[in-house]
Amino acid sequence: MRGIPTDFPGLFVVEPKVFGDHRGFFVETYNRRVFAELGMDYDFVQDNHARSNQKGVLRGLHFQTPPAAQAKLVWVTRGAVFDVVVDLRQGSPTYGRWYGLELSEDNFKRLMIPAGFAHGYVTLTDVAEFQYKVDAFYSPGHDGGIAWNDPDLAVPWPVERPVLSEKDAALPRLRDFDSPFVFFG
């Protein structure tokens, strides 16, 4: 397993070893010891699984505020998504910038997202199954988000008219969000 650092402090692309043959494949999706050795020492407490049944479903950009802020390890087990994170950590050299990549059942990539990032994705296939581990339990009172189409972020989503929840369609712009997240470089 490889942890590939990005230009965003603490954000890693994870590439697991995939062992395949004529029968299929085997992949170790998570190993706490290996992650700790790679500098990603998290205590995951909850696993989540989301399924979208059409291309163009956009979920996000979501986060939980302190003291319930969550780090996430995310990946796709069916289909493909364009995955995006936005750094919300005050004082971070990448504050207010976004990072995106395709996650798919074919490329096996994962994204290790530290707390203090907004996260979202849009489905690129008719069916997409998205899985993730978090290091803090879901807390409705700490749930928040940033508008997926914030012009200041200018994320080049690969769909023109995404399918959104009412909640996601009404999220504020980053400039209207007073971030409680602080970067401790």
C-alpha positions as CSV (number, residue, x, y, z in Angstrom):
1,M,0.0,0.0,0.0
2,R,1.3,3.5,-0.9
3,G,0.3,6.8,0.7
4,I,0.9,9.5,-1.9
5,P,1.0,13.0,-0.3
6,T,-0.8,15.8,-2.2
7,D,0.0,19.6,-2.1
8,F,-2.6,19.8,0.7
9,P,-1.1,19.1,4.1
10,G,-2.5,15.9,5.5
11,L,-4.4,14.9,2.4
12,F,-3.2,11.6,0.9
13,V,-4.1,9.5,-2.1
14,V,-3.9,5.8,-1.1
15,E,-3.1,3.1,-3.6
16,P,-3.5,-0.4,-2.2
17,K,-1.8,-3.4,-3.7
18,V,-4.3,-5.4,-5.9
19,F,-3.7,-9.1,-6.5
20,G,-5.6,-10.3,-9.5
21,D,-5.8,-13.3,-11.6
22,H,-8.4,-15.1,-13.8
23,R,-10.7,-15.6,-10.8
24,G,-10.9,-11.9,-9.8
25,F,-8.9,-9.9,-7.3
26,F,-8.0,-9.5,-3.6
27,V,-7.2,-6.1,-2.0
28,E,-6.5,-5.2,1.5
29,T,-8.8,-2.1,1.9
30,Y,-7.4,-1.0,5.3
31,N,-4.6,-1.9,7.7
32,R,-4.2,0.2,10.8
33,R,-0.5,-0.6,11.2
34,V,0.3,0.3,7.6
35,F,-1.7,3.5,7.7
36,A,0.1,4.5,10.9
37,E,3.5,3.8,9.3
38,L,2.5,6.0,6.4
39,G,1.6,8.9,8.8
40,M,-2.2,8.4,8.8
41,D,-2.8,7.2,12.3
42,Y,-6.6,7.4,12.7
43,D,-9.0,5.6,15.0
44,F,-11.9,4.9,12.8
45,V,-15.2,4.4,14.6
46,Q,-17.9,4.1,11.9
47,D,-18.1,2.8,8.3
48,N,-20.6,4.1,5.8
49,H,-21.9,2.9,2.4
50,A,-23.8,5.1,0.0
51,R,-25.4,4.0,-3.3
52,S,-26.5,6.3,-6.1
53,N,-28.7,4.9,-8.8
54,Q,-28.0,7.4,-11.6
55,K,-25.2,9.3,-13.3
56,G,-24.9,12.9,-12.1
57,V,-25.9,12.5,-8.5
58,L,-23.9,15.1,-6.5
59,R,-23.5,14.7,-2.7
60,G,-21.7,17.5,-0.9
61,L,-19.7,19.5,-0.1
62,H,-20.1,18.2,3.5
63,F,-18.3,18.3,6.8
64,Q,-18.8,18.1,10.6
65,T,-17.7,20.9,12.8
66,P,-15.6,20.5,16.0
67,P,-15.8,18.8,18.4
68,A,-17.4,16.2,16.1
69,A,-15.1,16.9,13.1
70,Q,-14.3,13.8,11.0
71,A,-11.4,12.5,9.1
72,K,-12.5,10.2,6.3
73,L,-11.0,7.4,4.2
74,V,-13.1,7.2,1.1
75,W,-13.3,4.8,-1.9
76,V,-15.6,3.4,-4.6
77,T,-16.5,-0.3,-4.9
78,R,-18.9,0.0,-7.9
79,G,-18.9,2.5,-10.7
80,A,-17.0,5.8,-10.6
81,V,-17.2,9.2,-9.1
82,F,-15.4,12.6,-9.3
83,D,-14.4,13.2,-5.7
84,V,-13.6,16.7,-4.4
85,V,-12.4,18.2,-1.1
86,V,-12.0,21.8,0.0
87,D,-9.6,22.9,2.6
88,L,-11.5,24.8,5.4
89,R,-8.6,25.0,7.9
90,Q,-7.8,28.7,8.8
91,G,-4.1,29.3,8.4
92,S,-3.6,26.4,6.0
93,P,-1.4,27.2,2.9
94,T,-4.2,25.6,0.8
95,Y,-7.2,27.2,2.6
96,G,-10.1,27.7,0.3
97,R,-8.6,25.6,-2.5
98,W,-10.1,22.3,-3.8
99,Y,-8.5,19.0,-4.8
100,G,-10.3,16.4,-7.0
101,L,-9.7,13.0,-8.5
102,E,-11.6,10.1,-10.0
103,L,-12.3,7.2,-7.6
104,S,-13.5,4.0,-9.3
105,E,-13.9,0.3,-8.9
106,D,-11.3,0.0,-11.5
107,N,-8.5,2.2,-10.2
108,F,-8.9,1.1,-6.5
109,K,-7.7,4.5,-5.3
110,R,-8.7,5.9,-1.9
111,L,-8.5,9.4,-0.5
112,M,-7.5,10.0,3.1
113,I,-9.1,13.3,4.1
114,P,-8.1,14.9,7.4
115,A,-10.7,16.8,9.5
116,G,-11.2,20.3,8.4
117,F,-12.1,19.6,4.7
118,A,-15.4,19.8,3.1
119,H,-16.0,16.7,1.0
120,G,-18.3,15.8,-1.9
121,Y,-18.6,13.8,-5.1
122,V,-20.6,13.4,-8.3
123,T,-21.4,10.0,-9.8
124,L,-19.9,9.3,-13.3
125,T,-21.7,6.0,-13.8
126,D,-25.4,4.9,-13.7
127,V,-24.7,3.1,-10.4
128,A,-22.0,4.1,-7.9
129,E,-21.3,2.6,-4.5
130,F,-19.3,4.8,-2.3
131,Q,-17.7,3.6,1.0
132,Y,-16.0,5.4,3.8
133,K,-14.6,5.2,7.3
134,V,-14.8,8.1,9.7
135,D,-12.9,8.7,13.0
136,A,-15.9,10.5,14.7
137,F,-19.5,9.4,15.0
138,Y,-22.2,11.2,12.9
139,S,-23.5,14.2,14.8
140,P,-26.5,16.0,13.2
141,G,-25.9,19.1,15.4
142,H,-22.4,19.5,13.8
143,D,-23.4,18.8,10.2
144,G,-22.5,21.5,7.7
145,G,-21.6,22.1,4.1
146,I,-20.4,24.5,1.4
147,A,-22.2,25.1,-1.9
148,W,-21.0,22.6,-4.6
149,N,-21.2,25.4,-7.2
150,D,-19.5,28.2,-5.3
151,P,-18.1,30.4,-8.0
152,D,-15.1,31.4,-5.7
153,L,-14.1,27.7,-5.7
154,A,-14.8,27.1,-9.4
155,V,-14.8,23.3,-9.2
156,P,-15.1,22.0,-12.7
157,W,-17.7,19.3,-12.0
158,P,-18.1,17.0,-15.0
159,V,-21.9,17.4,-15.1
160,E,-24.0,20.4,-16.1
161,R,-27.1,19.7,-14.1
162,P,-26.4,17.4,-11.1
163,V,-29.1,15.6,-9.1
164,L,-29.1,17.3,-5.7
165,S,-30.8,16.9,-2.4
166,E,-32.8,20.0,-1.1
167,K,-30.2,20.4,1.6
168,D,-27.2,20.4,-0.8
169,A,-29.0,22.8,-3.1
170,A,-29.2,25.4,-0.3
171,L,-25.7,25.3,1.2
172,P,-23.8,28.6,1.8
173,R,-20.8,29.8,-0.1
174,L,-17.4,29.6,1.5
175,R,-17.2,33.3,1.9
176,D,-20.3,33.2,4.1
177,F,-18.9,30.4,6.3
178,D,-16.9,31.3,9.4
179,S,-14.7,28.3,9.6
180,P,-14.0,26.8,13.1
181,F,-11.2,24.6,11.6
182,V,-7.6,25.6,12.4
183,F,-4.5,24.4,10.7
184,F,-1.8,23.1,13.0
185,G,1.1,22.7,10.5
